[in-house]
Amino acid sequence: MSELPRYTTPWFFAAQAVCVPPVRLLMRMRQSGRENLRGDGALLVACNHICEIDPPAVGVAALPSKLFYMAKAELFEIPVIGRLLPHVGTYPVRRGEADRTSFRISRGILERGDALLVFPEGTRSADGRLRAAQPGAGALALAEGVRVVPTAIWGSRRPFGPIRIVFGEPIDLTGTDGDSRSVRARRAADAIMAEIAALLPRVGGPAQPPPTIDA
């Protein structure tokens, strides 16, 4: 896709009608810390990933804020659905490879001053244990003017929840200086995962030492 994704008003309300009732009622979602999403300028919401429904669940928890996020590229090949997704804040990512196009779109969303949801681990965790982050998440976090809000989710793999989501306080990444951009990105990614690890027990997840890229 050549254009940045957007939210088209009719489809935004249609997406809410489809997603909000099952997530809030059937999955019994409860969220806290939504006030940490408020503010002007670009926002990076970084969350752990345990289930395919995590993106819409976090999106519902963030309302009325509008989060943009990636979805697997295969969904965009489905007739009708593939044409609809870019109108509800979603853009494709090719899994299992370094997708420069999706990274460029992610950066463009932040440069536009919008809110971007990322899962720094890059894939779902089968056992719920945190994995090391991808350096790309750290690179996005270090972009000028971006506020980074660590987020934890738990319970989304259970058929009827309850899903618990907490948005943490924005992270201070001033201590991630390094000799090169890649070093700074790795340190920022590790700092994000450390904050997510600290939040996870608050939503019912396991206490665990934060993973690091070098581990």
N, C-alpha and C positions, 0 to 999 in steps of 0.2 A: 504494500500500500504506500502511495506516495504522500498522502496527506496525514496530518496528525488526527487521531481520533477526537471525537467531540461528543457532547451530549445534545441530542436533538430533543426539544421539550416534550413532544408527544410520546416519543419512545422512552424518555426518562420516566415519565409517569406510568407508562405501560410496564416497564421493567420493575418498578416499585410494586405494582399490583401483582406481578408474578412472583417476585422474590420475598417481599416483606412478610406476608401472612405465613408461609411455611417456615421461614427462618425464625420469626418471633414467636409464633404460636406452636407449631408442630415441634420445632427444635428447641423451644423454650429458651431463646437467647436472652442473655443479660450482659450488658456492657457497662464499663465504668471508664472514667478518664476522658470522655469525649471533649471536655473543655480544652484538653491539650492540643486539639486539632485547630482551634481558633487562632486567627492571626492573618496578617497579610503576607502575600508572597508565596513562593514555591514551598511545597511540603512533601517530604518523603516519609511514607508510613511503611515501616519495615517489620514484617511479622514472620513468625515460624509457620511451617506448612505441614499439615498432617492429613489433609483430605481435599478432594477435588472441590468441595463446596466452600472451602475457605475464602476464595476471592469474593463471591457474592455475600457471604456471611459478614465479612469485615466491611464490605461496602454498605450493607444494611445497618451495621452498628455505627457507621460513621455519619449517616444521614443527620442533618441535611447537607453535610459536606459531600461533594461529588468526587469519588476516587477513580482515577484511571488505572488500568492494569492490563497485564499481558494475559493471553489465553493461547493454548496450543494451536499451532498453525492449521492442524487438520480441521478444526471447527470452521475455519474461514473458507473451506472448500465445499461446505454443505450449502446447497441452494437455499436461498432466502435468509437462512441464519447468518451465512457469511457476509451478506450485504447489510444485515441489521447490526451486527456487533460493533462496527466502528461508530455507530450512532449512539451507543450506550457506553462509551468510554473505554472500549476494549480494542486491543491490537495484537497481532500474531507474534508468536515467538517460535522458532524452530528449536525443539528440544535436543539435547545431546551434542550441541555444537555452539561455537561462539557466534552468536547471531548479531552481527554489527548493525543490521537494519533496526532490529528491535531496541538495541542500545541507543541508536540515534533518535528513535522516536521517544524513548524514555527521557533522554536529555532535552529534547524539544518540548515535551510536556512541562518539564520543570522550568525551562527558559520562558515558557509562556506564563508562568506563575501559578500553575495548577497543582493539584494534589495527586501524587503518584503512589500507588500501593505496589510494593515489591516483596518478594519472598527471597531473602538473601541466600538461603541454602540452595536455591535453584531447582529443587525437586522435593517431593513429599517424603517425609520420614515414616517408614513402615512401622516403627515401634514407638514413635513419639519423641525419641531422643534427638536432641539438637545436633545438627551437622555443622561443619565449618562453612562459613559464608563464601560466596563467590566474590572475587575482588571487584567485579563490576559494580556490585552494590555499594562498596566503599567509594568507588570513583564517583558515582552519582551523588552520594552523600556529601562529598567534598566540593560539589559545584557551588559557585558563589551565590550567597543569599538563600540557600536551601536549609529549612528547618527539618530535623530528623526526629521522628516520633517512633520509638520502639513499641512494638505491640505483641501481645501474646494471646493465643487462642487455644482452647481445649474443649473436648467433647464433641467436635464436629464429626467424628467417625462413628459415633453411636447413632442408631436410626432415629431416635427421638431426643437426642441431646442428653442433658442440657448443654448448650453451647455457652461458654463463658469467654468474654473478650475484654482485655484491658488495654487502654492506650496510655502509655507511660509519658513521663515528662520529656520534653525535647532534650536531646543529647548534646553535650558540649564536646566537639571534636577538635578543639584547639590543641590537644596534647598528642595529636597523631602525626606530628611533623616527621619527615624522613628525608633520606638523601635523594629520593627520586619520587616521581608521581606514583609508580607502582608500589613502592614501599608505603607511602602514605595511604594508598587505597587499601592495602592489606590491613594496615593498622586500624583504619576506620571501620572496615568490615568486621574485624575482631571486636572492636569496641561496641558495635551494634549488637553482635551476638551475646556479648557479656550482659548488656542491658536486657535483652530478651530472656536470657537465662534467669536473671533476677526477678523478672515479672512472672515467669511461668508458674511457680507455686501459688501465686495469687489467684490463678484461674483453675487450679486443681491439677496442674501438671507436675511432673517429677522435678525435685530439686537436683541439680547436676552442675558440675563445673562447666563453664562456658567453653565451647570448642574454639579452636584457633586454626587459621589456615596452615600454619607451620606444623601443627600437631600431627 
